[in-house]
């Protein structure tokens, strides 16, 4: 059985959003996205995979296709296959988001 402590994967980069893979199998992929103030991630999308993103810390502004929403800690959003995603840090505090994709990108 694989296991992970997510706090071991929290790190930030000055120049861009940090991404840290957690688990990957033939059917699922997960990673942490860590964004400092004023950072964003995307646009990204996969025509063959859905993604679920959950805010673990901070506040995020999500754009999925042409829809927008803001979520705080424990808020979650579903990105349907084929929709583009943009994630932005919506506060001055660090943002940590768990992203789970199935099937894995390119899978």
Backbone as CSV, one residue per row, in Angstrom:
resi,resn,N_x,N_y,N_z,CA_x,CA_y,CA_z,C_x,C_y,C_z
1,UNK,0.838,-1.173,0.000,0.000,0.000,0.000,0.887,1.243,0.000
2,UNK,0.605,2.136,-0.920,1.325,3.409,-0.957,0.647,4.396,-0.014
3,UNK,1.449,5.254,0.587,0.906,6.317,1.423,1.800,7.540,1.314
4,UNK,1.240,8.686,1.671,1.999,9.932,1.583,1.526,10.897,2.656
5,UNK,2.451,11.683,3.163,2.137,12.801,4.036,2.162,14.040,3.138
6,UNK,1.014,14.650,2.917,0.930,15.759,1.967,1.805,16.940,2.363
7,UNK,2.037,17.136,3.660,2.877,18.264,4.066,4.308,18.116,3.549
8,UNK,4.748,16.879,3.287,6.079,16.668,2.714,6.179,17.192,1.280
9,UNK,5.032,17.433,0.648,5.002,17.867,-0.756,4.724,19.360,-0.913
10,UNK,4.541,20.054,0.196,4.267,21.495,0.132,5.582,22.247,0.013
11,UNK,5.760,22.901,-1.118,6.908,23.791,-1.317,6.518,24.841,-2.347
12,UNK,7.174,25.952,-2.303,6.832,27.081,-3.165,8.060,27.515,-3.946
13,UNK,7.816,28.009,-5.151,8.876,28.551,-5.994,8.571,30.015,-6.262
14,UNK,9.628,30.809,-6.350,9.448,32.241,-6.586,8.895,32.550,-7.957
15,UNK,9.349,31.827,-8.970,9.056,32.195,-10.347,7.749,31.629,-10.902
16,UNK,7.262,30.492,-10.313,6.055,29.879,-10.878,5.412,28.960,-9.840
17,UNK,4.210,28.518,-10.154,3.523,27.578,-9.271,4.341,26.289,-9.169
18,UNK,4.442,25.768,-7.956,5.170,24.507,-7.744,4.184,23.351,-7.845
19,UNK,4.602,22.279,-8.520,3.779,21.080,-8.663,4.556,19.906,-8.099
20,UNK,3.896,19.096,-7.272,4.553,17.961,-6.647,3.656,16.730,-6.779
21,UNK,4.059,15.748,-7.601,3.253,14.534,-7.758,3.139,13.777,-6.433
22,UNK,1.947,13.215,-6.181,1.705,12.430,-4.967,1.625,10.946,-5.338
23,UNK,0.595,10.577,-6.092,0.416,9.196,-6.534,0.143,9.167,-8.032
24,UNK,0.581,8.081,-8.675,0.263,7.879,-10.089,0.126,6.385,-10.338
25,UNK,-0.972,6.021,-11.001,-1.186,4.643,-11.415,-1.729,4.667,-12.841
26,UNK,-2.131,3.517,-13.334,-2.706,3.459,-14.683,-4.047,4.177,-14.749
27,UNK,-4.727,4.358,-13.588,-6.072,4.907,-13.594,-6.236,6.262,-12.922
28,UNK,-5.230,6.710,-12.161,-5.388,7.969,-11.425,-4.026,8.658,-11.256
29,UNK,-4.079,9.991,-11.153,-2.882,10.796,-10.926,-3.256,11.897,-9.938
30,UNK,-2.383,12.150,-8.966,-2.636,13.241,-8.026,-1.365,14.050,-7.815
31,UNK,-1.558,15.343,-7.573,-0.430,16.233,-7.318,-0.895,17.398,-6.463
32,UNK,0.074,18.028,-5.774,-0.196,19.274,-5.065,0.260,20.431,-5.931
33,UNK,-0.562,21.461,-5.984,-0.198,22.728,-6.609,0.003,23.724,-5.475
34,UNK,1.153,24.375,-5.443,1.472,25.345,-4.394,1.763,26.684,-5.062
35,UNK,0.925,27.671,-4.766,1.041,28.975,-5.401,1.258,30.065,-4.357
36,UNK,2.270,30.868,-4.574,2.506,32.034,-3.733,1.598,33.165,-4.209
37,UNK,1.663,34.269,-3.508,0.869,35.449,-3.859,1.084,35.831,-5.330
38,UNK,-0.002,36.158,-6.017,-0.005,36.615,-7.415,0.401,35.548,-8.429
39,UNK,0.510,34.293,-8.029,0.856,33.248,-8.990,-0.401,32.588,-9.552
40,UNK,-0.230,31.998,-10.748,-1.321,31.255,-11.364,-0.760,30.001,-12.019
41,UNK,-1.666,29.095,-12.347,-1.322,27.829,-12.999,-2.325,27.620,-14.124
42,UNK,-1.815,27.372,-15.320,-2.691,27.141,-16.470,-2.583,28.271,-17.465
43,UNK,-3.335,28.177,-18.539,-4.394,27.206,-18.787,-3.852,25.817,-19.130
44,UNK,-4.544,24.809,-18.579,-4.251,23.402,-18.853,-5.583,22.689,-19.075
45,UNK,-5.530,21.584,-19.759,-6.723,20.784,-19.973,-6.339,19.462,-20.592
46,UNK,-7.234,18.493,-20.478,-7.015,17.171,-21.057,-8.341,16.709,-21.632
47,UNK,-8.379,16.432,-22.935,-9.648,16.032,-23.548,-10.167,14.688,-23.064
48,UNK,-9.319,13.887,-22.414,-9.736,12.552,-22.008,-9.765,12.309,-20.516
49,UNK,-9.652,13.363,-19.697,-9.593,13.150,-18.245,-10.362,14.218,-17.498
50,UNK,-11.072,13.796,-16.454,-11.698,14.711,-15.507,-10.691,15.008,-14.405
51,UNK,-10.863,16.146,-13.746,-9.997,16.490,-12.614,-10.845,17.056,-11.483
52,UNK,-10.463,16.736,-10.264,-11.071,17.313,-9.084,-9.986,18.086,-8.341
53,UNK,-10.284,19.319,-7.992,-9.332,20.148,-7.255,-9.953,20.549,-5.926
54,UNK,-9.179,20.409,-4.850,-9.637,20.748,-3.512,-8.637,21.695,-2.874
55,UNK,-9.126,22.806,-2.353,-8.272,23.791,-1.692,-7.947,23.275,-0.292
56,UNK,-6.664,23.049,-0.032,-6.219,22.599,1.289,-5.817,23.761,2.186
57,UNK,-5.347,24.853,1.581,-4.962,26.050,2.332,-5.069,27.257,1.418
58,UNK,-5.515,28.375,1.957,-5.601,29.599,1.185,-6.947,29.769,0.503
59,UNK,-6.946,30.619,-0.529,-8.149,30.906,-1.307,-7.775,30.922,-2.780
60,UNK,-8.573,30.234,-3.598,-8.264,30.092,-5.019,-9.376,30.680,-5.876
61,UNK,-8.966,31.248,-7.002,-9.899,31.645,-8.056,-9.709,30.647,-9.195
62,UNK,-10.786,29.939,-9.542,-10.745,28.948,-10.603,-11.498,29.464,-11.814
63,UNK,-10.925,29.245,-12.990,-11.650,29.470,-14.234,-11.672,28.133,-14.959
64,UNK,-12.870,27.642,-15.227,-13.064,26.373,-15.915,-13.900,26.674,-17.140
65,UNK,-13.266,26.493,-18.318,-13.868,26.952,-19.570,-14.151,28.442,-19.384
66,UNK,-15.393,28.882,-19.468,-15.696,30.312,-19.301,-16.355,30.615,-17.955
67,UNK,-16.424,29.612,-17.078,-17.032,29.794,-15.762,-15.954,30.111,-14.729
68,UNK,-16.325,30.930,-13.728,-15.378,31.319,-12.678,-16.002,31.118,-11.311
69,UNK,-15.151,30.747,-10.359,-15.584,30.630,-8.966,-14.392,30.824,-8.055
70,UNK,-14.678,31.216,-6.822,-13.643,31.351,-5.791,-13.968,30.376,-4.679
71,UNK,-12.933,29.698,-4.186,-13.120,28.732,-3.112,-12.061,28.918,-2.039
72,UNK,-12.484,28.693,-0.801,-11.567,28.721,0.330,-11.269,27.292,0.759
73,UNK,-10.524,27.156,1.850,-10.103,25.855,2.358,-11.278,24.884,2.423
74,UNK,-11.034,23.678,1.912,-11.945,22.537,1.852,-12.950,22.636,0.719
75,UNK,-12.970,23.743,-0.022,-13.827,23.833,-1.206,-13.247,22.985,-2.328
76,UNK,-14.141,22.429,-3.148,-13.703,21.525,-4.212,-14.467,21.830,-5.494
77,UNK,-13.828,21.586,-6.619,-14.432,21.854,-7.924,-14.077,20.718,-8.882
78,UNK,-15.004,20.412,-9.795,-14.789,19.382,-10.807,-14.525,20.047,-12.150
79,UNK,-13.489,19.581,-12.842,-13.158,20.061,-14.180,-13.461,18.932,-15.164
80,UNK,-14.520,19.072,-15.966,-14.844,18.014,-16.926,-13.769,17.870,-18.006
81,UNK,-13.630,16.675,-18.523,-12.683,16.418,-19.614,-12.932,17.406,-20.740
82,UNK,-11.846,17.945,-21.273,-11.941,18.869,-22.399,-12.026,20.331,-22.029
83,UNK,-12.339,20.653,-20.771,-12.407,22.055,-20.353,-11.024,22.537,-19.929
84,UNK,-10.699,23.774,-20.294,-9.454,24.383,-19.849,-9.605,24.866,-18.416
85,UNK,-8.499,24.805,-17.670,-8.467,25.190,-16.271,-7.386,26.230,-16.046
86,UNK,-7.734,27.259,-15.261,-6.767,28.228,-14.750,-7.014,28.337,-13.248
87,UNK,-5.934,28.264,-12.460,-6.011,28.437,-11.010,-5.168,29.645,-10.647
88,UNK,-5.730,30.554,-9.848,-4.996,31.729,-9.379,-5.089,31.810,-7.863
89,UNK,-3.994,32.240,-7.244,-4.029,32.519,-5.817,-4.840,33.797,-5.631
90,UNK,-5.929,33.706,-4.856,-6.850,34.833,-4.701,-6.635,35.608,-3.407
91,UNK,-5.512,35.368,-2.734,-5.236,36.111,-1.500,-3.736,36.334,-1.367
92,UNK,-3.361,36.994,-0.296,-1.933,37.227,-0.054,-1.288,36.036,0.662
93,UNK,-2.108,35.093,1.120,-1.617,33.891,1.799,-1.241,32.820,0.790
94,UNK,-0.360,31.893,1.147,-0.018,30.791,0.241,-1.253,29.937,-0.069
95,UNK,-1.289,29.387,-1.272,-2.385,28.537,-1.727,-1.853,27.135,-1.971
96,UNK,-2.553,26.122,-1.419,-2.207,24.721,-1.650,-3.469,24.015,-2.135
97,UNK,-3.369,23.377,-3.314,-4.503,22.712,-3.944,-4.116,21.273,-4.269
98,UNK,-4.991,20.331,-3.896,-4.820,18.936,-4.283,-5.590,18.720,-5.580
99,UNK,-4.879,18.222,-6.595,-5.482,17.957,-7.908,-5.435,16.458,-8.174
100,UNK,-6.603,15.865,-8.437,-6.705,14.442,-8.734,-7.306,14.312,-10.126
101,UNK,-6.617,13.580,-11.011,-7.018,13.442,-12.398,-7.191,11.965,-12.749
102,UNK,-8.299,11.664,-13.458,-8.523,10.289,-13.885,-9.147,10.297,-15.282
103,UNK,-8.609,9.511,-16.182,-7.351,8.799,-16.048,-6.168,9.780,-16.044
104,UNK,-4.950,9.299,-15.771,-3.791,10.185,-15.734,-3.606,10.917,-17.066
105,UNK,-3.005,12.102,-17.030,-2.740,12.830,-18.275,-2.005,11.950,-19.280
106,UNK,-2.510,11.980,-20.484,-1.887,11.178,-21.553,-2.153,9.698,-21.425
107,UNK,-3.000,9.311,-20.448,-3.249,7.891,-20.182,-4.401,7.315,-20.933
